[in-house]
Amino acid sequence: MRLPRARLLYSALHLAERLGRTRTQTSAAIPERRPFGPGISVIIPERANPAILSECLDRARVACRALSEPSEVIVVVNGTPPSQYRRHGQNHTDVRWVYSKKPLWYSGAIRRGLASARYDWVYLLNSDTMLEAQALESLLSWRGPRVFSIASQVFFRDPAQRREETGWTQYRNSNGPIEILDAVPDDDTTVRGTFYAGGGAGLFRRYLLQKLARAATGYDPFYWEDVEWGVRAWRMGYHNLYCPASRACHLHRSTNRLFFSDREIDRILARNRFVFHFRNGPPAASFQALLQTLTPLDDTSVREIFTLRRIAQMARGHFQSCRLPSDHIALAQTWRLRVAQALPCNRAFQPFEGRPCYTGEMAQVTDHKFSATLDCHYLLQAPDELTGQTPLIVTLHGFGMNPEIMLPLTARLFDIMPVIVSLQGPYPFFLPTPQRDVGYGWVTSRHSAESVRLHHDMVSHVLEEVGREFAIPPARRVLVGFSQPVGLNYRFAATCPEAVRGVIGICGGLPGDWDTGSYQPVRAALLHIARRQDEYYKPETTEPYTERLRRRAADVEFHLIEGGHQMPSDGRRYVAPWLQRILANR
């Protein structure tokens, strides 16, 4: 063993300890409660495994389509010629491709992908991991200001293989550095704490991951970086969760084996266990104790740990660790915590906003509900004279808007004056304006099935009430939606096929289960207007809508026009001829 380098490591770690402890250290963990917007960015680091990547992308596309929010997929190809992915680019035009000639290794590829991500939450997905259809949607309701990561449940493709990787992580003490292990969950419904979320199948808060990933140096080429992310997030006051309803299948080590033998992979894994220990664990009590700690390592690993660069990285990491809060939670308790006992994890209970949800008492909490009367409101505008050709238009505003705004925006879409009902969303909230204006919404990711049912009841009521008042039959009734209610309106048309003649969707999305849900064939004509500069529903997301809508409806018209996320001022040029066509002879 190289004693001078060993003494340098010992001295560097103790200096980092003294510097870190002598400065004012925060003992209480107060996480930053930064708000976040909708959307998921899927980041896939890839190197020289195009055959398996193709299946990974196919499965990721299905999972993204099931989302009730916008999404994107970013593939970071590194150390491999772009020519090997030409066919992938042709087959997956909605994927964003980032190329690097040199190998970036795991940490570098993740940092490169984070720099390109648009959304506040990112799902890190190994290229040899296959998502199930609801893997992403199952995670949405568990995000929160105090949540750093949410791990998926991992399976091996061979069901006979021992499940040494499940995604539910724990650790155990040994003589020296800790050992990490995965446990098999006792049920597939309870969302629980986890020591860390694995970087191959987990959802992470982007801004915090960027900060932690920049600091987690010294682990190249792979393994243990994600352990450090999770440990430091816990100490900072954030939570790592495990959602077993989100399921993924991992082809274990299929990419790493292209460049390293199993023996070398095991050696790197063992070496980085010590790197993690020196960066995050207590310093050795004496120089002899340090030498004793290093005894299990092979000569190659010792030489790598003793490089000046890695010594500096470990000392810097240890200094950073000493600066973190220390009393948020005992790390040995992280995987013993439960959010809800034997409750469906998709939206049964949300674990954030200051609620002491990670306590033993929460295991006894059950979810209850009751029904109450809700007064619903709408604005009605009718022409002075009606004919047998006058249509009934029921229009739904976007998130944060109100019926007063939506009524004139809808009226300008039509050549002739229809009967217009501008329906108000059932969920009011204060907007962040000096006047404390009130906006309204239609649905959230929590208890979404109840919101869908309420939407259908409200729309059915006004269609029948106003249609009966003005003697306008279903064959001349049209449903309009902007932004958030667009997907809800498509659900309505596929659930109540006799209720309306047409549906107009503007700057919105499709239902998360549009491709897989048990809907009826849509008899209504569908007109979807998307916009090229829409920051929420981007062209790569909306361009496949024509094909997807036609899976349920025979009459589909799609337009992608210039502009951002707003009602088009020239929408009449698309709506008027479409309406004339579908209402002819009715």
Secondary structure by P-SEA (a helix, b strand, c coil): caaaaaaaaaaaaaaaaaaaaaccccccccccccccbbbbbbbbbbcccaaaaaaaaaaaaaaaaaccccbbbbbbccccccccaaaaaaacccbbbbbbcccccaaaaaaaaaaaccccbbbbbcccccccccccccccccccccccccccbbbccccccccccccbbbbbbcccbbbbbbbbbccccbbbbccccccccccccaaaaaaaaaaccccccccaaaaaaaaaaaaacbbbbbbccbbbbbcccccccccccaaaaaaaaaaaaaaaaaacccccccaaaaaaaaccccaaaaaaaacaaaaaaaaaaaaaaaacccccccccccccccccccccccccccccccccccccccccbbbbbbbbbbbbbbbbbbcccccccbbbbbbbbcccccaaaaaaaaaaccccccccccccccbbbbcccccbbbbbbcccccaaaaaaaaaaaaaaaaaaaaaaaaccccccbbbbbcccaaaaaaaaaaaccccccbbbbccccccccccccccccccbbbbbbbbccccccccccccaaaaaaaacccbbbbbbbcccccccccccccaaaaaaaaaccc
